[in-house]
């Protein structure tokens, strides 16, 4: 898909679909919209009348589609509501661009043109539009016998003229497209069935995704994991016929001083299928457990953009321990005691609390690189969904500066993160009678106790834990989101590194 700026005015822009995002004052006497006026005049003054008949007022997420009957260079026009101008953020425009993409696919694809809101920050808006349209155009039909019709794909996006230096505007479009493509790559991984995305296959897919980016990718086998004494990781993996893999990715900037700077470490959970182990999940709860590696998908995808587009002046390392959690005669059992890489012993009270075990060993390994901070992403607990719902990432951490940096980056990227407390009393639930700690505590505060468990393995390293259990998948199409894997976290990680680099 080609993305570029358009030199033509809106009525003269050739496209299959012309999208016009509007605030809710566009139809008022005090507000108004020059873009709306221009299109209305070109259509013989029927646009405002049609909006009135269909009760389109520019409220957030409203949509109105009209055929132009040859009166414009575009065959269709879609008006998309942005809501109140005072509450507007670029996420609203990203959402609108996703709506436009889905509408374009519905009418047959081709070229999409979109106008920016008036008085907008051009570079930020262009990036949001580029991301939103790329994300909205996503479809996963690899396993359908009837493939998507290539003639109905979106071939190009053109954006109405925007103020600013062309180089800056082109850069914003390019970055938005790169981020959108990365999120879609993460979605592909999350949507892939576990039968074809085994731990070995995930490692291969990561290598393929990151080839020609300049990063170093190392894939360690079970023997190396044993040498590293990752007893918790090995315990989870031992019930599966599929061997575990430990994947390391390293971006190192050019220049001796930059290369020696403290790295930022990213860790992603990668259980390619979670049956619950011997603490077996109900059948209907297993259906989506191919998605239990969404944290790793986000990390790999973000590393691609970081290495190719951001190129920060400090190293960024990524660590992923991947395996299956399966029931068998060799599976680890409730009541077993596992010894972690750092020597802490863990009594197993629930084999379905497996992600934290793998993450604990991988986090301790990541912290041995003496990073400036470590951030983990994990589909860790159903408790976080109970607390925050399906759209919000639970954010835990004890280092306020790093937590605030992550939250600010999420806000700038248009992802919804919320800080959660590390309540000391909840940690008491992890006390064991026979080992240093248990792997799960009481039912209440489950997301907090899981975060406390991870905290035991990061030492003094600044650390942020992101529980993405809810927003890692979507059960419906919504704006730029397509049913299935969402790629949540990619945009925030990229924005965090971009902001840290600006301060470096």
N, C-alpha and C positions, 0 to 999 in steps of 0.2 A: 504494500500500500504506500503510495506516494503522499507526502504531506508537505504543503507549501503555502506561501502567502499568495493571495489573489490581487492582481492590480486593478481588477474591474470593480465597479460599484455593485451593490447587492442585486438590483434588478437585472444587471447585465451579466452576472456570473453564471456560467454554464455549469449545470449540475443536475443530477437526478433528484436530489433533495436539497433544499435550502432551509437551514435551521436558524430560527431567530429566537434566542433566549430573551425573555422580557421580565422586568420587574413588575410588581403589582400596581405601580402608578402609571404604567404605559398608556392606559386608556383614560386616565383622569385629565382634567383641564390643567391642574397644577403640575402634573408630571409630563407625560408624553414621551415619545420616542421618535427621533428623526428617522431611524431605520424602518420602524413600523410605518411611518408616514410615507416613506419612499416606496415601500412595497405595496401599500394600500393604493397609492396613486397609480402605480404601474398595473395593478389588477382592476382598475376601474372603480376604486373605492368600495370594494365588496368585503375587504378583509376585516375591517372593524365590525361591519354588520354581521359577518359570519361568527366572529368571536362573541358578539352579544347574544346571538341566537343559541350558541352552544355553551353559554355561561362561562366562557373563558375569560378570566380576569387577571391572569399572571400569577396566581397563587402557586406556591412551590409544588412542583411535580405535576402541574396541569399540562395537558398536551392537546393541540388542535392541528389536524392535518387537512390540507386542501390541495386539490389538483389545480394547476394554474391555467389549463386549457390553452396553452400556447402564448399566454400574455407575458410570461417571463422566460428568460433563458433556462430557468430550472423548471422541471416538470411538476414538482411537488414542493409545497411549503409546509413546514411544521413550526408552530409557535410553541415554545416551552416555557413554563412559568418558573421564575427564580425566587418568587416571594418578595418579602420586604427588603428594600434596598439597604436599610440600616442594619439588617441582620445577615447581609450577604457575605459569603466567603467563597474562595475559589472552588471549594468542594461542591458548591451549588452548580457552578459552571461545568465541573468535571462530570457531575451527575447528569446534567442536561446534555452534554456531548455523548454520554453513554446512551441516553434515550434516543438521541438523533441517530446513532449508529444502529440501534435495534430497529428503528423505524425504516431506515434505509435498507436494511436486509429484508424487511417485510415487503417493501415495494419492488425489490429486485436488485439492490446493490448499486454498483456504479460509483459515481462521484458525489461526494457530500460537501456542501459549502456551509459554513457557519459564521455567524456574526458575533463579535465580542460585545459584551455590555458596554454602554457608553461610560466614559470617564474611568475606564478600567486600567489597572497596572498591566500593560501589554505583555511583558515577558512572563509574569506569573500566570496570566490568563491563557496565553498561548500554550504554555506547558500543560496546564490543566485540561485544555481542549484536546491537545494531542494525546494525553494519557487517557482521557475519558472515551474518546472515539476508538482508540486502540483496544481498550478494555471492553467496550460495549460491542465491538465487532467479533469478540471471541466466541468460538463454537468448538465443542469437543465431540467429534463424530467418528473417531478412529475405529470404534467397534460397531458402527452401523453398517449394514450391508449396502445401503444406499448412501453414498457419500454426498456431501454438500455440492451443489451446483456451482462450479467456479464462476459461471456467468453472473451469479447472484452475490458475489463477494464485493466488498467495498474496495474500489480500485484506487481512490484518491480522496484526500481531504484538502480543501482549500479554505483559507480563513480570510475574511474580509480585511481590507487594509487596516494596519494598526500603527500607532505612532511609536517611534523609537528607531534606534540604529538597526539596520537590517541584519547585521552580523549577530547582534544580541537576540533579535527575534528568531532568526534561523536556529540559533543555539538552543533557545527555549523549546522550539518545536522538536528539535532533534533529541534533547534530553527527555522530553515527555514521551516521545515515541520509544526511546530505549527503555524507559522505566515501564511503560505499558507492555512492551514485548517481554520484559523480564517477569512481570507479574503473570503474564499468560503462560510463560514457560513453567513457572511454579504451579499454576493451575493444571497444566498438563500432567505434571508429576503427581499431584494430589488426586487427580481423576483416574489415573491409570490403575487397572486392577492389580491386586497383590500377587496374582499368579505370574504376572510379567514384570512387576516391579519388586523383585526380591532384593535383599540387601546387596547382592552382587550386581544386580541390574541397576540399582540406584547409584552405586559407585560408578558404574560405566556411564550412566546418563549424566552424572555430575562431571566426569571427565570430558564428555562430549560437549556439554554446555559451556565449559570453561576453556576449551581448547582455543588457541590463538588469541587468548586474552593477556598472556604474559604471566599468569599466576602459576604457582607450583602446586600440583595436586599429587598427594601421596595416598595410596590405598593400602592399609595394613590388614593382614589376614589374622585368623584366629591365633596362630602361633605368636605373632607380635603382641596381640592383646593379652595373651597369657604371660609373656615376658614383662609386660607393663603392669602385671598383677592387678588387673581390673576385674576383681572377683564378682562385683555386683553385675557388671555388664555381661560377663560370662555366664553367671547364674541365670539371667533372664533368657539368654540365647540357647541354653542347653536343651530345651525341649523341642527345638525345631531341627529339621533335616537341613535347613538352609544355614550356611555358615555366616557368622557375624563379620562385619567390616568396620574398621575405623578409618575415617576419611579426614585428611588434613589438607586445607587449602591456604596458601600463603600469597598475599599480595605484598610485594616489597618495592617501595618507590626507588627511583634512580637517585644516585647521589649518596655518598658514604654517610653523611650526617643524618639524612632522612631515613636511610635504611636502618640506622642504629636507634632511632627513636622508639619509644615504647609502643607496642602494637595495641590496637583495639581487637578484642577477641569476641567472636560470634559463635554460639553453640546452638545447634538445632536438634530437636528430638526426632528420631527416625525409626520408629517401630513400623515396619512396612506392613505388618498385619498383627492386630492385637485381639486374640481370642479371649483374653483374660487369664490364659494359662489354666492351671488346675482350679483356680477360683473362676470358673468358666462364666462368661457373660451369657445372658439370655440370647436366643437366636436373633431377635430383631435388633438387639444392641450391637451385634457383630457386623451388620450389613455395611455400615460406613467405616469400619475399622481399617480399611485400606488407607484412610486419610490420616492415620496416626503418625504420619511422617511429614505433616505440613510445615512444622518448624524447620526441618532440614531443607525443604523445597524453597522456603523463603530465604534462607541463608545462602544457598547456592545461587539463586537468581539475583539476590542483592550483590553478591560478590562479582557477578558478571558486569553489572553497571558500575560498581565501584572501580573495577580494574580498567574498564574501557572508556567511561565517561567522566567520572569524578577524579580519578588518579590522585588521591590525597598525598600529602607530603609526610605521611607516617604509614607504617605497615598496618595491614588488616589481616588477621588470621581467622580461619573458620575451622571448627571441629565438629564432626558428626560421628556418633556411634550408632550403627544401624544393625537391626536384627529383627526376628519375629518373636512373638510371645505365644507359644503353642503348648497344648497339653499332650503329654506322651509319657512313656515309661521312663524317659530321661529328664523330664521337666523338674524344675525346682519346686519345692513343696511349701505350703504353709507350715511354719514351725522350723524351717531351715534357718541357719545363720550364715550369712555371706560376709566375706571380708573385703572391704573396699581397697582401692589403690593407696589411700593414705593410712590404712590400718584400722579404721573404725569398723566395728562389727555391727551388722544389722540383722535383727530378727525379722523374718518374713511372716507377716500376719495376713497378707492379701497378695496373691500373685498378680492380681490385676492392677496393683500399684507399682507397675514395672518401669514406667518411663523415668521416674525419679531415680531409680537405681542406676540405669544406664547413664543418665545425665550427671549423677553424682561423680562417677568415675571420670567421665569426659570433662566435666568442669574442673576437677582437681588437676587433670592433665593440662588443660588450657591455662590454668593459673600458674603453672610452672614456667611459662614463657614470660612471666612478670609483666602482664599487660597493664595498660593504663586503666582498663576496665573490661569487664566481661558481661555480655548480654546473652541470655538464653531465651529461645522461643520454643514453646512446647504446648501441644494439645494435652494438657496435663490432667485437668480435673473437671468432672461434671459439676462439682460444687461451684466452680467459677461461673458456669452458665446459670446456675440457680441464682447467684448473687448479681450478675451483671447482664444476663440475657445473651442473645445470639450475635449482637453487633459490637460489643465492647471488649477490648483486651484488658485483662487484669494485670496491673503493673505493680510489682513488688521490688523493694530494694531498701537498703539501709543507708546508702550514700546519696544524700539529698541532691548534690550537684549533678550526678549522673542520672538519677531518676528524673530530675527536672529537664535535663537535656533531652532525654528520650521523650518525655511528654510534650515538650515544645516542638520537637521534630515531628511527632505524630500529628500534632495540630497543624503544622505547616504542610504536611503531606496529605491531610484530609482523612486520616484514620482516627478512630475513636478509642482512646486509651483512658483508663481511669486508675488512679493510684489506690492500692489496697494496703491495709495495715498488716504489719508483722507483730501481731499481738503476742507478747511473751507468754501469757498463760496458756495459749493454745499449744505452744511448743511442749508443754508438759504431757500432752497426749502421746508423744513419741517415745516416752520413757519405756524401757524394756526391763523385765526381771532377769533376763539371762544374757543380754548383749548390750552394747553401747546405746542402741536405739532401735525402734521399730520402723518399718517402712510405711506404716499407715496408722492413723490415730482414730479418734472418735469421728462420727459422721459429721457433726457440726463443725463448721470452720475448716472443711477439708482442703480448700484451696490455700488457706493460710498455713496449715500444718505441712502441706506439700512444699510450700515455699521455704518454711523453716528447715525442712529436711535438706533441700538443696543448699541452703545457706551454710550448712555444716561442712561443705566441700570446697568453699571458695577462699577460706582463710581471711586475710585482710584485704584482699583484692576488691576494689569497688565493683559492685555487681547489681544487675537488674534482671529480674525474672519476668517474662511475659507469658502469661497463660492465655493461649489463643484458642482454647477448646471451642468456644462459641463461634467467633467470627471466621474460623478457618474454612468453613463451608457455608453455603447458602441453600435453603430449600426452595428458592424461587428466583426468577429474574427480577432485578431491581436496579434501575438506573444503569450504571456501567457494570453491575454485578450479574453474572450468569449463574444459573443453578449449578451447584457442584462446588469444587474448590475455588477459593477466592484469591489466594496468593497474599493474604493479609500479612503485614509486616515488611514486605519488600520495600514499599515506598518509604516507610518510616526509617528503616536501616539506611537506605540511600540518603535520605534527607539529613539524618544524624551525621553521617560521615561528611556530607557536603558542608554542613555547618561547622563541624569540628575542624575541617580543612581550612575554612575561611578564617578561623582564629589561629591557625598554626603559624 
